[in-house]
Amino acid sequence: MIYPEFLKENDLIGICAPSKGVGHKLDELEESNQVIRQNGYRIRETKSVRKDNDRSASAKQRAKEMEELICDPEVSAVLCAAGGDYMLEMMPYVDFDRFQKNPKWIAGMSDPTNILFTVTTKLDIATLYGFNGAGFIRKTDRAQNTFFRYLKGNVVKQNSYNRYISFLNEIDEVRHYEKVRWIAKNDMKIEGRLIGGCIECIEKLIGTSLDDTNAFLERHKDDGIIWYFDIFSMSAYDFYLTLLQYKNAGWFKYCRGVLIGRVAFPRIDDPKLDYIKAADRALGKIPHICKMDIGHTSPRMTLINGAYARVEYRDGKGSISFQLK
């Protein structure tokens, strides 16, 4: 596994928009940029970042802007500005040879799964899942601080949180909290090489020319594999069928465990098949933990695609740590 160089004080971070532009929330972008600068970095935005569109630019232009940052020797890391729905359009235009020749940290979450997952599985270059470039806030935030510690190479152990935001009223910005409780059948300790992302994105990569997943699994089978899935709004029924699809594709053959995040917008059509029951039925004896601090709900953990992970779970709480080997 290739781990790009970690960042130093005053390094340059490039921000591009391979999916949606963030012109509709420029106040949040400016706040986020201020946080990045407060953490000691300079910023360079590509020209499409501030576009107010579901597609920040044409698919070819989005790929070009990301590759410009990847190939620029002054840029030390690349942050995807935001999620969205159309990053998959960009992927056929990506020149992966340039990514291979210029390994650097690429970070994002949600739709940027398309590039993060593919770079790690195709090229064996580690990537960071957890925050988009326009997603940082000025308030003290443990999860956010952990992300910046990881960028600097301080890969600390992450423990489960106490509360999470279950609902945000955007009109008056009132946050509703619930107690964090991970769910699993048994206490467990699992180890293996971590890979995953937003399940809605990974689902659409399977069987395409971008899908080198089985080759990645074969290269790292001696370590064992830990999968993680961030669910945005996939229904419990579709989640069940998608897990079966991955299983039938051979993706779980070296699996030591599956980590499943809280669902941002749950849809349960059949009361007899919620997300936990879907995981139990599809995964069977494969160890799995549900409602983890992963993905679209906050707070969230920073995960390193490609790193060797150790996950511990006991009585509703747990932790994850990484070895860069």
C-alpha positions in Angstrom: 0.0 0.0 0.0 1.3 3.4 -0.9 0.8 6.1 1.7 1.2 9.6 0.3 3.4 12.1 2.2 1.7 13.7 5.1 1.2 17.4 5.2 3.5 20.0 6.9 2.9 23.6 8.1 2.1 26.0 5.2 1.6 23.2 2.6 -0.9 23.9 -0.2 -4.2 22.1 -0.3 -6.1 22.0 -3.6 -9.9 22.0 -3.6 -11.8 20.8 -6.7 -15.4 20.0 -7.4 -15.6 16.6 -9.2 -19.3 16.4 -8.4 -21.5 19.4 -7.3 -20.4 23.0 -7.2 -20.8 24.9 -3.9 -22.0 28.2 -5.2 -25.3 27.8 -3.3 -23.4 27.8 0.1 -20.5 30.2 -0.3 -20.8 31.2 3.3 -20.0 27.6 4.3 -17.2 27.4 1.9 -15.6 30.6 3.3 -16.0 29.3 6.8 -14.5 26.0 5.8 -11.5 27.7 4.1 -10.9 29.7 7.3 -10.7 26.4 9.3 -8.2 25.0 6.8 -6.1 28.1 7.0 -6.3 28.0 10.8 -4.9 24.5 10.7 -1.8 25.9 8.9 -2.5 25.3 5.2 -2.8 27.4 2.1 -5.6 26.8 -0.3 -6.0 26.7 -4.1 -9.5 26.3 -5.6 -10.1 25.2 -9.2 -12.3 27.4 -11.2 -15.5 25.2 -11.0 -15.6 25.0 -7.2 -17.9 28.0 -6.8 -20.3 27.1 -9.5 -23.9 26.8 -8.3 -24.8 23.6 -10.2 -25.4 19.9 -9.6 -22.6 19.5 -12.0 -19.8 22.0 -11.3 -18.7 21.7 -15.0 -18.6 19.2 -17.8 -17.4 15.7 -16.9 -14.2 16.2 -18.9 -13.6 19.6 -17.3 -14.1 18.2 -13.8 -11.5 15.4 -14.5 -9.1 18.0 -15.9 -9.3 20.2 -12.9 -8.7 17.3 -10.5 -5.7 16.1 -12.5 -4.2 19.6 -12.6 -4.1 19.5 -8.8 -2.8 16.0 -8.7 0.0 16.8 -11.2 1.0 20.1 -9.5 4.1 19.5 -7.4 3.2 22.4 -5.2 -0.1 20.8 -4.1 0.3 18.4 -1.2 -3.3 17.1 -0.9 -6.6 17.3 -2.8 -10.0 17.8 -1.2 -13.2 17.3 -3.0 -15.4 20.3 -2.4 -18.7 18.5 -1.9 -20.8 15.4 -2.6 -23.6 15.3 -5.2 -24.9 12.8 -7.7 -22.9 13.0 -11.0 -19.3 12.2 -10.3 -19.6 8.9 -12.1 -19.9 10.9 -15.3 -16.3 12.2 -14.8 -14.7 8.8 -14.1 -14.1 7.7 -17.7 -12.0 10.8 -18.3 -9.7 10.2 -15.4 -6.1 9.4 -16.4 -5.1 7.1 -13.6 -1.5 7.0 -14.8 -1.2 10.6 -13.5 -2.6 9.6 -10.1 -0.1 6.7 -9.9 2.9 8.9 -10.8 1.8 11.6 -8.3 0.5 9.9 -5.2 -1.0 12.5 -2.7 -3.8 12.4 -0.2 -7.2 12.7 -1.8 -10.1 13.2 0.7 -13.8 13.5 0.5 -17.0 11.7 1.3 -20.3 10.7 -0.3 -20.1 11.0 -4.1 -16.3 11.4 -4.0 -16.3 7.7 -3.1 -16.1 7.2 -6.9 -12.5 8.5 -7.0 -11.4 7.4 -3.5 -12.5 3.8 -3.8 -11.1 3.5 -7.4 -7.7 5.0 -6.6 -7.3 2.7 -3.7 -8.5 -0.5 -5.3 -6.9 0.1 -8.7 -3.6 1.8 -7.7 -3.0 0.7 -4.0 -2.8 4.4 -3.0 -4.5 5.1 0.4 -7.2 7.7 0.5 -9.2 9.5 3.2 -13.0 9.2 3.7 -14.7 11.5 6.1 -14.9 15.2 5.2 -15.4 17.3 2.0 -13.5 20.5 1.4 -16.5 22.8 2.1 -17.6 20.9 5.2 -15.5 22.2 8.0 -16.9 24.4 10.8 -15.2 26.9 13.1 -16.7 25.4 16.3 -14.6 23.0 18.3 -15.2 19.6 16.8 -13.4 16.4 17.8 -14.2 14.6 14.5 -12.9 17.5 12.4 -9.7 17.8 14.6 -9.1 14.1 14.1 -9.2 14.6 10.3 -6.6 17.3 10.4 -4.4 15.2 12.7 -4.6 12.4 10.2 -3.5 14.7 7.4 -0.4 15.5 9.4 0.4 11.8 10.0 -0.9 11.7 13.6 -3.1 8.7 13.1 -4.7 8.4 16.5 -7.1 5.8 17.7 -10.7 6.9 17.3 -13.3 6.0 19.9 -17.1 6.0 19.4 -18.9 9.3 20.2 -21.4 9.9 22.9 -24.1 11.7 20.9 -24.9 12.3 17.2 -27.1 14.8 15.4 -30.2 12.9 14.5 -32.0 15.9 13.0 -31.1 19.5 12.0 -33.8 22.1 11.5 -32.1 24.3 8.9 -34.5 27.2 9.5 -33.5 27.9 13.1 -30.5 25.6 13.1 -31.8 23.7 16.1 -29.9 20.4 16.4 -31.5 17.3 17.9 -29.2 14.7 19.4 -29.5 11.0 20.2 -27.2 8.7 22.1 -24.6 6.8 20.0 -25.0 3.1 20.3 -23.3 0.8 17.9 -25.2 -2.5 17.3 -23.7 -5.9 16.9 -24.7 -9.4 18.0 -21.5 -10.1 20.0 -18.5 -8.2 21.4 -15.6 -8.5 18.9 -12.1 -7.6 17.8 -11.4 -7.7 14.1 -8.4 -6.7 12.0 -7.9 -6.4 8.3 -7.3 -4.0 5.4 -10.0 -1.4 5.2 -12.0 -0.5 2.1 -15.4 1.1 1.4 -17.3 4.3 1.1 -20.8 5.4 0.2 -22.7 2.3 -0.8 -24.8 4.0 -3.4 -21.7 4.9 -5.3 -19.8 1.6 -4.9 -22.9 -0.2 -6.2 -22.7 1.7 -9.5 -19.0 0.8 -10.0 -19.4 -3.0 -9.8 -18.7 -4.7 -13.1 -17.5 -1.6 -14.9 -14.0 -0.9 -16.3 -13.3 1.0 -13.1 -13.9 -2.1 -11.0 -10.6 -3.7 -9.9 -12.0 -4.7 -6.6 -11.4 -8.5 -6.8 -7.8 -7.9 -7.8 -7.4 -5.6 -4.8 -8.9 -8.3 -2.5 -6.5 -10.9 -3.9 -3.5 -8.7 -3.3 -4.4 -8.2 0.3 -6.1 -11.5 1.1 -3.4 -12.5 3.7 -4.3 -9.4 5.7 -8.1 -10.1 5.5 -10.5 -7.3 4.5 -12.8 -5.1 6.5 -15.5 -3.4 4.5 -17.3 -0.2 5.6 -20.5 1.2 4.1 -21.9 4.7 4.4 -25.6 4.7 3.6 -27.2 8.0 2.4 -30.8 7.1 1.5 -30.8 3.6 0.1 -33.8 1.7 1.3 -33.4 -1.2 3.7 -34.7 -3.5 1.0 -32.2 -2.2 -1.6 -29.4 -2.4 1.0 -30.2 -6.1 1.6 -30.1 -6.8 -2.2 -26.9 -4.8 -2.6 -25.1 -6.7 0.1 -26.2 -9.9 -1.7 -24.8 -8.5 -5.0 -21.4 -7.8 -3.4 -21.5 -11.3 -1.8 -22.3 -12.9 -5.1 -19.5 -10.9 -6.8 -17.0 -12.5 -4.4 -16.3 -9.3 -2.5 -16.7 -10.9 0.9 -14.6 -13.9 0.4 -11.7 -12.6 2.6 -13.9 -10.5 4.8 -13.1 -10.3 8.5 -15.9 -7.9 9.2 -18.3 -5.2 7.9 -18.8 -1.7 9.4 -22.1 0.0 8.6 -22.8 3.7 9.4 -26.0 5.4 10.5 -28.4 6.1 7.7 -28.8 9.7 6.9 -32.3 9.4 5.3 -33.7 6.0 6.2 -36.4 4.3 4.1 -37.9 1.2 5.6 -40.7 -0.2 3.3 -41.1 -3.5 5.1 -41.2 -3.3 8.9 -39.9 -6.9 9.0 -36.7 -5.8 7.1 -34.9 -2.8 8.7 -31.3 -2.0 8.1 -30.0 -4.2 10.9 -32.1 -7.2 9.9 -31.0 -6.7 6.3 -27.4 -6.8 7.4 -28.0 -9.9 9.6 -29.8 -11.7 6.8 -27.3 -10.9 4.0 -24.1 -11.2 5.9 -24.9 -14.2 8.1 -21.9 -15.3 10.1 -19.6 -12.4 8.8 -19.1 -10.2 11.9 -20.7 -6.8 11.4 -21.5 -3.6 13.4 -24.3 -1.3 12.6 -25.0 2.4 13.4 -21.3 3.3 13.6 -20.0 6.9 13.5 -19.4 6.6 9.7 -20.6 8.8 6.9 -23.3 11.4 6.4 -24.5 11.8 10.0 -22.3 13.9 12.4 -20.0 13.3 14.2 -18.1 11.0 11.9 -14.8 9.1 11.9 -12.0 9.6 9.4 -11.3 6.4 7.7 -8.2 5.4 5.6 -9.0 3.4 2.6 -6.2 0.8 2.2 -4.8 1.0 5.7 -4.7 -2.0 8.1 -7.4 -1.4 10.7 -8.2 -2.8 14.1 -11.8 -2.5 15.2 -13.0 -3.3 18.7 -16.6 -3.4 19.9 -18.1 -4.0 23.3 -21.6 -3.3 24.6 -22.6 -0.6 22.2 -19.3 1.3 22.1 -16.1 0.8 20.2 -13.0 2.1 18.5 -11.0 1.9 15.3 -7.2 2.3 14.9 -4.9 2.1 11.9 -1.5 0.7 11.0 0.1 2.2 7.9 1.7 -1.0 6.6 
